[in-house]
Amino acid sequence: MINLTDLEKKINSELNTKIKKTEIKHNQIYVEIDKDDLIDVTLFIKTNKDSKFKQLIDITVVDYPEQKKRFKIVYLFLSHEFNQRMVLSYLINENEVISSLTSIFPAANWMEREVFDMYGVSFKDHPDLRRILTDYGFEGHPLRKDFPLTGHTEVRYSEDQKKVISEPVKLEQNYRNFDYESPWEGTKYIKEQTDNNDKKN
């Protein structure tokens, strides 16, 4: 079994032109690469006898809307044989298309569909890239930081049309007036009512 420090050295020596940065923290190895090197690096860490990261745990994204390279794509790998974890990441622009890992890890299929649905990141050579968590015709990508908390549309049953319909979100004005009084002191209208009752008595 190879320890994390030796593994970090091996990755840097074997893949020196493809690795931008490595770091060991939280008892796992963090590796930063360029998006074009994803397939080569992934094949190496999966098949090399000293790493054997044979399970893809998850794929996720971090959204930095203020940066030019808006999305940080993050892959989590596990080596069962050595009980080690690796976090692989790279940055991309908003409309870049990135390589799919489905040919190397079939489990990436649904993970990439989730990333596509929630963040709008597209994968080339994916066998079935379509939404997986939101409904047909859904507008936008819910985990982007510029997505409105209320969403763009709401779904309700229409008694007139006798079916479920989708329509733009309408927030009633009375739901926008928040009372920030302490619940222990009571709200204004209760105070006013109490004061008026005391005056009458």
C-alpha positions as CSV (number, residue, x, y, z in Angstrom):
1,M,0.0,0.0,0.0
2,I,1.3,3.5,-0.9
3,N,0.7,6.4,1.5
4,L,-0.8,9.7,0.4
5,T,2.5,11.6,0.2
6,D,4.1,8.9,-2.0
7,L,0.9,8.8,-4.1
8,E,1.1,12.6,-4.6
9,K,4.7,12.3,-5.7
10,K,3.9,9.5,-8.1
11,I,1.0,11.4,-9.7
12,N,3.1,14.5,-10.1
13,S,6.0,12.6,-11.7
14,E,3.9,10.4,-14.0
15,L,1.4,13.1,-15.0
16,N,3.6,16.2,-14.5
17,T,2.4,18.0,-17.6
18,K,-1.3,17.3,-16.9
19,I,-1.3,18.3,-13.2
20,K,-1.7,22.0,-12.2
21,K,-1.6,21.5,-8.4
22,T,-1.8,18.8,-5.8
23,E,-2.4,19.0,-2.0
24,I,-3.1,16.7,0.9
25,K,-5.6,17.8,3.4
26,H,-8.4,16.2,5.5
27,N,-6.6,12.9,4.9
28,Q,-7.3,12.9,1.2
29,I,-5.5,14.1,-1.9
30,Y,-6.7,17.1,-3.9
31,V,-5.7,17.4,-7.6
32,E,-6.3,20.3,-9.9
33,I,-6.1,19.7,-13.7
34,D,-7.1,21.3,-17.0
35,K,-10.4,20.1,-18.5
36,D,-8.7,18.7,-21.6
37,D,-6.7,16.2,-19.4
38,L,-9.7,14.7,-17.6
39,I,-9.8,11.4,-19.5
40,D,-6.1,10.7,-19.3
41,V,-5.8,11.6,-15.6
42,T,-8.9,9.5,-14.8
43,L,-7.7,6.5,-16.7
44,F,-4.4,6.7,-14.9
45,I,-5.8,7.0,-11.3
46,K,-8.2,4.1,-12.0
47,T,-5.8,1.6,-13.6
48,N,-2.4,2.4,-12.0
49,K,-1.4,-0.3,-9.4
50,D,-0.5,2.3,-6.8
51,S,-3.8,4.2,-6.9
52,K,-6.7,2.0,-8.0
53,F,-9.4,4.7,-7.6
54,K,-12.0,2.4,-9.1
55,Q,-15.1,4.0,-7.7
56,L,-16.6,7.3,-8.7
57,I,-18.4,8.6,-5.7
58,D,-19.9,11.8,-7.0
59,I,-19.7,14.7,-9.5
60,T,-20.6,18.1,-8.4
61,V,-20.1,21.8,-9.3
62,V,-19.3,25.0,-7.5
63,D,-20.7,28.2,-9.0
64,Y,-18.7,31.4,-9.0
65,P,-20.9,33.8,-11.0
66,E,-18.5,36.7,-10.6
67,Q,-15.5,34.9,-12.1
68,K,-14.7,34.5,-15.8
69,K,-14.3,30.7,-15.3
70,R,-17.6,30.4,-13.6
71,F,-17.8,26.7,-12.7
72,K,-15.5,24.5,-10.8
73,I,-16.2,20.8,-11.7
74,V,-15.4,18.4,-8.8
75,Y,-15.1,14.6,-9.0
76,L,-14.8,12.4,-5.9
77,F,-13.0,9.1,-6.2
78,L,-12.5,6.2,-3.8
79,S,-9.9,3.4,-3.7
80,H,-11.5,0.5,-1.9
81,E,-8.2,-1.4,-1.9
82,F,-6.2,1.3,-0.3
83,N,-9.0,3.1,1.6
84,Q,-8.0,6.4,0.1
85,R,-10.0,9.3,-1.4
86,M,-9.2,11.8,-4.2
87,V,-10.9,15.1,-5.1
88,L,-10.2,16.0,-8.8
89,S,-11.3,19.4,-10.0
90,Y,-10.9,22.0,-12.8
91,L,-12.4,25.3,-13.9
92,I,-14.5,26.0,-17.0
93,N,-16.4,28.9,-18.6
94,E,-20.2,29.1,-18.5
95,N,-20.9,27.6,-21.9
96,E,-18.0,25.2,-22.3
97,V,-18.7,21.5,-23.1
98,I,-16.7,19.0,-21.1
99,S,-15.9,15.3,-21.6
100,S,-18.2,12.6,-20.2
101,L,-16.7,9.9,-17.9
102,T,-19.5,7.4,-18.8
103,S,-17.1,5.3,-20.9
104,I,-14.8,4.9,-17.9
105,F,-17.3,5.0,-15.1
106,P,-20.8,4.0,-16.2
107,A,-22.1,5.4,-12.8
108,A,-21.2,8.9,-14.2
109,N,-24.4,8.7,-16.4
110,W,-26.9,9.9,-13.8
111,M,-24.3,12.1,-12.0
112,E,-23.6,14.1,-15.2
113,R,-27.3,14.3,-15.9
114,E,-27.8,15.9,-12.5
115,V,-25.0,18.4,-13.1
116,F,-26.6,19.2,-16.5
117,D,-30.0,19.7,-14.9
118,M,-28.9,21.7,-11.8
119,Y,-26.1,23.8,-13.3
120,G,-26.6,23.7,-17.1
121,V,-23.1,22.1,-17.7
122,S,-23.1,20.0,-20.9
123,F,-21.1,16.8,-21.5
124,K,-19.9,15.6,-24.9
125,D,-20.4,11.9,-25.7
126,H,-22.9,11.4,-23.0
127,P,-25.4,8.7,-24.1
128,D,-28.6,10.3,-22.7
129,L,-28.0,13.9,-21.6
130,R,-31.4,15.2,-20.4
131,R,-32.9,16.6,-17.2
132,I,-33.3,14.1,-14.3
133,L,-34.6,16.0,-11.3
134,T,-36.7,18.8,-12.7
135,D,-39.8,18.5,-14.9
136,Y,-40.2,18.6,-18.7
137,G,-40.0,22.2,-20.0
138,F,-38.4,23.5,-16.7
139,E,-36.8,26.9,-17.1
140,G,-33.3,27.6,-15.8
141,H,-30.9,25.7,-13.5
142,P,-31.9,25.7,-9.8
143,L,-28.4,25.4,-8.2
144,R,-26.9,28.4,-10.1
145,K,-26.5,31.3,-7.7
146,D,-28.4,33.7,-10.0
147,F,-31.5,31.4,-10.0
148,P,-34.4,33.2,-8.1
149,L,-35.4,31.5,-4.9
150,T,-39.0,31.4,-6.0
151,G,-38.2,30.0,-9.4
152,H,-39.6,31.3,-12.7
153,T,-42.8,29.3,-12.8
154,E,-45.2,27.5,-10.4
155,V,-47.4,24.5,-11.0
156,R,-51.0,24.3,-9.8
157,Y,-54.3,22.5,-10.5
158,S,-56.7,24.6,-12.5
159,E,-60.3,24.0,-11.5
160,D,-61.5,25.7,-14.8
161,Q,-59.3,23.7,-17.1
162,K,-59.5,20.5,-15.0
163,K,-55.7,19.9,-15.3
164,V,-52.3,20.8,-13.9
165,I,-51.0,24.0,-15.4
166,S,-47.7,25.9,-15.2
167,E,-47.7,29.7,-14.9
168,P,-45.3,32.5,-14.0
169,V,-44.7,32.9,-10.2
170,K,-47.0,35.6,-8.6
171,L,-46.2,36.5,-5.0
172,E,-49.1,38.2,-3.2
173,Q,-48.1,41.6,-1.7
174,N,-49.3,40.6,1.8
175,Y,-46.7,37.8,1.9
176,R,-43.9,40.3,1.3
177,N,-44.7,42.3,4.5
178,F,-42.6,40.7,7.2
179,D,-43.0,41.5,10.9
180,Y,-39.5,41.5,12.5
181,E,-40.8,42.1,16.0
182,S,-39.5,39.8,18.7
183,P,-42.0,37.0,19.3
184,W,-41.5,37.4,23.0
185,E,-42.6,41.0,23.0
186,G,-45.6,40.5,20.7
187,T,-46.4,42.1,17.3
188,K,-47.6,45.6,16.8
189,Y,-51.2,44.8,16.1
190,I,-51.4,42.7,19.3
191,K,-49.8,45.5,21.3
192,E,-52.2,48.1,19.8
193,Q,-55.2,45.9,20.6
194,T,-54.0,45.3,24.1
195,D,-53.4,49.1,24.7
196,N,-56.9,49.9,23.4
197,N,-58.5,47.3,25.7
198,D,-56.6,48.7,28.7
199,K,-57.8,52.3,27.9
200,K,-61.4,51.0,27.7
201,N,-61.1,49.4,31.1
